[in-house]
């Protein structure tokens, strides 16, 4: 089927989406949380990063296998349709369009504005930062909707830029630590403090889960990817493995810069302290500049997915008014109407995020939660039926690829759901109520406007 989208992106852009979306601001400020969870046990912290990365790689590898066989318009929605069925694919597409993509996109826009505000001396929940958050969303939308090729180049450029501070700390932090003995001391010190939970490794892995999230967004451009059945699997496998390697090397570099107790006591400024020690005061300032660039790159990748979400339903003649959302502009070769409603959904979630997490008095009572984290509970749960049906339907694959790999994907996905529930507790219940309401709206709108086609 000719879906009207231009084959404009190459392998490098697809890899940049995987790497660029996963590596956002979290890696710069989660390292000390992992260290704290493990009581300063550096080896246990590295194991946590490995296990969290393994979950991502196992799921990505399953989707890479699917990508070698199936190509239509929207990656994971395609796989859900082929393996589980059209109705399930619609619900997955609706969830991605109204919850997952716009919720994460809006939070990343605020995070980028927040760190820019730190550089400017603004209050991080003040009017300047919130206005800039909206402007970042609009700017990212404009680039993706009107100049999609530029958006692809921007994704590659920002991904390269955000890797600079990570590699610098990985190399020079490790050298610094070996010369002054801090790295060896941090590895041989079994614990600086007592463990912060009964299961420190599990708690630490929960801390890494959210840092590894976002890679699935790369599948949203498979209809615009040249030789997608070859390039998308390569991007998923190489990109996810590369992220894990970068995170671990960066974590070791931080351990060479400062002692464990200093890193743990620094809280969210722990990474900045390490950069200032290795690269002087200027390094701490440059870190924040690179964090802003990093967030903008992540925002661009998420917006690439967000602008295509309603198109994924419309091109299947499903969802509200498919004849409107499957229209592709003849000039930009982009689904303009889908892109516009994607921006509107992101703006709504930005408003929710402010009212739920930043306002002086929460707006939504018990229904206030971090919209960048809770959707993980449902998206990994929704992967499980896909992996199960992969085991049942992909008969031509050998035992390892048809049974072992999907079974590991099921285990990894179930672990992520459990990790999120244990970590976020009561908030999960209120999120699931909201999730049920929004999915119910999706059922009501599934055939809305079809009679006018």
C-alpha positions in Angstrom: 0.0 0.0 0.0 1.3 3.4 -0.9 1.0 5.4 2.4 2.1 8.7 0.8 5.1 9.2 3.0 8.5 9.8 1.5 11.4 7.5 2.0 13.6 10.3 3.4 15.6 8.9 6.3 18.7 6.6 6.3 20.2 4.3 8.9 22.1 7.1 10.6 18.9 9.0 11.4 17.2 5.8 12.7 20.2 5.1 15.0 20.2 8.7 16.1 16.5 8.4 17.1 17.2 5.4 19.3 20.3 6.9 20.9 19.1 10.5 20.9 15.7 9.7 22.5 17.0 7.4 25.2 19.9 9.6 26.1 18.2 12.7 27.5 18.8 14.6 30.8 18.3 11.5 32.9 21.7 10.0 32.5 23.4 13.2 33.8 21.4 13.2 37.0 20.4 9.5 37.7 23.9 8.2 38.4 24.0 9.4 42.0 20.5 7.9 42.6 21.7 4.5 41.5 24.8 4.9 43.7 22.6 5.9 46.7 20.3 2.9 46.1 23.2 0.5 46.3 24.7 2.2 49.4 27.8 3.3 47.5 28.6 -0.1 46.1 30.0 0.8 42.7 30.0 -2.8 41.3 26.4 -3.3 42.3 25.5 0.0 40.6 27.2 -1.1 37.3 25.3 -4.4 37.5 22.1 -2.4 37.8 22.9 -0.4 34.7 23.6 -3.7 32.9 20.3 -5.3 34.0 18.3 -2.2 33.0 20.0 -2.1 29.7 19.4 -5.8 29.2 15.7 -5.3 29.5 15.9 -2.6 26.8 18.0 -4.8 24.5 15.8 -7.8 24.8 12.7 -5.9 23.9 14.4 -4.0 21.1 15.8 -7.3 19.7 12.3 -8.7 19.5 11.0 -5.7 17.6 14.1 -5.9 15.4 13.1 -9.4 14.4 9.6 -8.2 13.6 11.0 -5.3 11.6 12.9 -7.6 9.3 9.5 -9.0 8.1 6.8 -6.3 8.5 6.8 -2.8 7.2 3.8 -0.5 6.9 3.3 2.9 8.5 4.1 2.9 12.2 6.5 0.3 13.5 5.1 -1.1 16.7 1.5 -0.5 15.6 2.2 -2.6 12.5 3.6 -5.4 14.6 0.6 -5.3 16.9 -1.7 -5.5 13.9 0.0 -8.4 12.2 0.6 -10.5 15.3 -2.3 -9.7 17.7 -5.0 -8.1 15.4 -6.4 -4.9 14.1 -8.4 -4.0 17.2 -5.4 -4.4 19.5 -3.3 -2.4 17.0 -5.9 0.4 17.2 -5.8 0.5 21.0 -2.0 0.6 20.9 -2.0 3.4 18.4 -4.6 5.3 20.4 -2.6 4.9 23.6 0.6 6.1 21.8 -1.2 9.1 20.3 -3.1 10.4 23.3 -0.9 9.3 26.3 2.6 7.9 25.6 4.1 10.1 22.9 2.6 13.5 24.0 3.1 12.9 27.7 6.8 12.2 27.3 7.2 15.0 24.7 5.7 17.6 27.0 7.8 16.7 30.0 11.1 16.8 28.0 10.1 20.2 26.6 9.8 21.4 30.2 13.1 19.7 31.3 14.9 21.5 28.4 13.4 24.8 29.5 14.2 24.1 33.1 17.9 23.7 32.5 18.0 26.7 30.2 16.3 28.5 33.1 19.1 27.4 35.4 21.7 29.0 33.1 19.6 32.2 33.0 18.9 32.3 36.7 15.2 31.8 36.3 12.8 30.0 38.7 12.4 26.5 37.3 8.6 26.7 37.7 8.3 30.3 36.9 6.5 31.9 33.9 9.6 32.2 31.9 10.4 28.5 32.0 6.8 27.5 31.4 6.5 29.9 28.4 9.8 28.6 27.0 8.5 25.0 27.4 5.6 25.8 25.2 7.8 27.6 22.7 10.1 24.5 22.6 7.1 22.4 21.8 5.9 24.7 19.0 9.4 25.0 17.6 9.9 21.3 17.5 6.5 20.8 15.8 7.3 23.4 13.2 10.6 21.7 12.3 9.0 18.3 12.1 5.8 19.3 10.3 7.3 21.8 7.8 10.9 20.6 7.3 11.0 16.9 8.2 14.4 16.4 6.5 15.8 19.1 8.6 14.3 17.3 11.7 16.2 14.2 10.7 19.5 16.2 10.4 18.8 17.9 13.7 18.4 14.5 15.4 21.8 13.3 14.1 23.5 16.6 15.1 22.0 16.8 18.6 22.8 13.1 19.2 26.4 13.7 18.4 26.5 16.8 20.6 25.0 15.1 23.7 27.6 12.3 23.4 30.5 14.8 23.9 30.2 15.3 27.6 29.5 11.6 28.2 32.6 10.5 26.3 34.7 13.3 27.9 33.8 12.2 31.4 34.2 8.5 30.5 37.7 9.1 29.3 39.1 11.9 31.4 37.2 10.9 34.6 38.6 7.4 34.4 42.1 8.7 33.8 41.7 11.2 36.6 40.5 8.5 38.9 43.3 6.1 38.1 45.9 8.7 38.7 44.7 9.9 42.1 43.4 6.5 43.3 39.8 7.5 43.7 38.5 5.0 41.1 40.2 2.1 42.8 39.0 3.3 46.2 35.4 3.6 45.0 35.5 0.1 43.6 37.0 -1.5 46.7 34.7 0.3 49.1 31.9 -2.1 49.6 29.4 0.5 51.0 29.6 4.1 52.1 26.2 4.0 53.8 23.7 1.3 54.6 21.5 0.2 51.8 18.4 2.4 51.2 16.1 -0.6 50.7 15.7 -4.3 51.5 16.6 -5.0 47.9 19.2 -2.5 46.8 19.9 -4.0 43.4 16.2 -4.1 42.5 15.8 -0.5 43.6 18.8 0.6 41.6 17.5 -1.2 38.5 14.2 0.7 38.9 16.3 3.9 38.8 17.8 2.9 35.5 14.5 1.8 33.9 13.3 5.3 33.2 16.7 6.4 31.8 16.5 3.7 29.2 13.0 4.5 28.1 12.0 5.9 24.7 13.7 3.7 22.1 10.4 2.4 20.8 9.8 5.8 19.2 12.3 5.0 16.5 9.8 2.5 15.0 7.4 5.4 14.2 9.4 6.4 11.1 9.7 3.0 9.5 7.5 4.0 6.6 9.9 6.9 5.9 13.0 4.8 6.4 15.0 3.7 3.4 15.3 -0.1 3.3 13.4 -0.2 6.6 13.4 -4.0 6.9 17.2 -3.9 7.0 17.9 -0.5 8.6 15.3 -0.4 11.4 16.6 -3.7 13.0 20.1 -2.5 12.8 19.2 0.8 14.4 17.3 -0.9 17.2 20.1 -3.4 18.0 23.1 -1.2 17.5 21.4 1.9 19.1 20.3 0.1 22.3 23.6 -1.7 22.8 25.5 1.5 22.2 23.4 3.3 24.8 24.2 0.7 27.5 27.9 0.9 26.7 27.9 4.7 26.9 26.0 4.7 30.2 28.3 2.3 31.9 31.5 4.0 30.7 30.1 7.4 31.9 29.2 5.9 35.2 32.7 4.6 35.7 34.1 8.0 34.7 32.0 9.7 37.3 33.4 7.3 39.9 36.9 8.4 38.9 36.1 12.1 39.4 34.7 12.1 43.0 34.4 9.8 45.9 31.2 7.9 46.3 30.1 9.8 49.4 30.5 13.1 47.6 28.6 12.0 44.6 25.8 10.6 46.8 25.6 13.8 49.0 25.5 16.0 45.9 22.0 14.8 45.0 20.9 16.1 41.6 24.0 18.3 41.4 26.3 15.3 41.7 27.2 15.2 38.0 27.9 18.9 38.0 30.3 18.5 40.9 32.1 15.8 39.0 32.4 17.9 35.9 33.7 20.9 37.9 36.4 18.8 39.5 37.7 17.3 36.3 37.1 20.2 33.9 37.0 23.2 36.4 34.1 25.6 37.0 33.7 26.1 33.3 33.0 22.4 32.9 30.0 22.6 35.2 28.5 25.4 33.2 29.2 23.6 29.9 27.5 20.5 31.3 24.2 22.4 31.6 24.6 23.7 28.1 25.0 20.2 26.8 22.0 19.0 28.9 19.8 21.6 27.2 21.1 20.4 23.8 20.6 16.8 24.9 17.0 17.5 25.9 16.2 19.4 22.7 17.5 16.4 20.7 15.3 14.1 22.7 12.4 16.4 22.2 12.9 16.4 18.5 12.9 12.6 18.4 9.8 12.4 20.5 8.0 15.0 18.4 8.9 13.0 15.2 6.8 10.2 16.8 4.1 12.5 18.2 3.4 14.2 14.9 2.8 10.8 13.1 0.7 9.1 15.8 -2.8 10.0 14.5 -1.7 9.3 11.0 -1.0 5.7 12.1 -4.7 5.3 12.8 -6.0 7.4 9.9 -4.2 5.4 7.3 -5.9 2.3 8.6 -9.2 4.0 8.4 -9.6 3.8 12.1 -10.0 6.3 14.9 -11.7 9.7 14.7 -12.1 11.1 11.2 -9.5 9.0 9.4 -10.1 10.9 6.2 -8.7 14.0 8.0 -5.7 12.5 9.7 -4.4 10.3 6.8 -4.0 13.3 4.5 -0.3 13.8 3.5 0.8 17.3 2.3 2.0 17.3 -1.3 4.9 19.7 -0.5 6.3 18.5 2.8 5.1 14.9 2.4 4.0 15.1 6.1 0.6 14.3 7.6 -0.1 17.9 8.5 -3.4 17.3 10.4 -1.9 14.5 12.4 1.1 16.7 13.2 -1.1 19.5 14.4 -3.2 17.4 16.8 0.0 15.8 18.0 1.2 19.3 19.1 -2.2 20.0 20.7 -2.0 16.7 22.7 1.5 17.6 23.9 0.3 21.0 25.0 -2.5 19.5 27.0 -0.1 17.1 28.7 2.3 20.0 29.4 -0.7 21.8 31.2 -1.4 18.6 33.1 2.3 18.2 34.1 2.4 21.7 35.5 -0.9 21.3 37.4 0.1 17.9 38.8 3.7 18.4 39.6 4.8 22.1 39.5 1.8 24.2 40.6 2.0 25.6 44.2 -1.2 23.7 45.0 -1.9 20.5 42.9 -4.8 20.9 40.5 -6.0 17.3 40.2 -6.1 15.9 43.8 -5.0 12.2 43.9 -4.7 12.1 40.1 -1.4 14.0 40.2 1.5 11.9 39.0 4.7 12.2 36.9 3.5 11.8 33.4 7.0 10.9 32.2 7.1 7.7 34.3 3.6 6.2 34.7 2.9 5.4 31.0 5.8 2.9 31.3 3.5 0.7 33.4 1.1 0.2 30.5 3.4 0.3 27.4 5.4 -2.6 28.7 2.3 -4.5 29.6 1.0 -3.9 26.1 4.3 -5.4 24.6 3.5 -8.8 26.3 0.7 -9.9 24.0 2.8 -9.0 21.0 5.7 -11.2 22.2 3.3 -14.0 23.1 1.7 -14.0 19.6 5.2 -13.8 18.1 5.9 -17.2 19.7 2.6 -18.6 18.3 2.6 -17.2 14.8 6.2 -16.9 13.6 6.4 -20.6 12.8 9.1 -20.2 10.1 11.6 -19.0 12.7 13.8 -21.5 14.6 13.2 -22.4 18.2 15.6 -19.8 19.6 14.1 -16.8 17.7 10.5 -18.0 17.9 10.4 -19.1 21.6 13.5 -18.2 23.6 13.8 -14.5 22.5 10.1 -13.6 22.8 9.9 -15.4 26.2 12.8 -13.3 27.4 11.0 -10.2 26.1 7.9 -11.2 28.1 10.0 -11.6 31.2 11.8 -8.3 30.6 8.5 -6.5 30.0 6.8 -8.0 33.1 9.9 -7.0 35.1 9.5 -3.4 34.0 5.9 -3.3 34.9 6.7 -4.8 38.3 9.6 -2.3 38.8 7.3 0.6 38.0 4.6 -0.6 40.4 7.1 -1.2 43.2 8.7 2.2 42.6 5.6 4.4 42.1 3.1 2.5 44.3 -0.2 4.2 44.9 0.2 6.6 42.0 -0.1 3.6 39.7 -3.7 3.0 40.7 -4.8 6.6 39.9 -2.9 6.5 36.6 -4.7 3.3 35.6 -8.0 5.0 36.3 -7.1 7.8 34.0 -5.7 5.3 31.5 -9.0 3.4 31.5 -11.0 6.7 30.9 -8.8 7.8 28.0 -8.9 4.3 26.4 -12.7 4.3 26.9 -12.8 7.6 24.9 -10.8 5.8 22.2 -13.5 3.1 22.0 -16.2 5.7 21.6 -14.3 7.6 18.9 -13.1 4.5 17.0 -15.6 5.0 14.3 -16.4 8.7 14.7 -16.8 10.5 11.5 -16.5 7.5 9.2 -19.9 7.9 7.7 -18.7 11.1 6.1 -16.0 9.5 4.1 
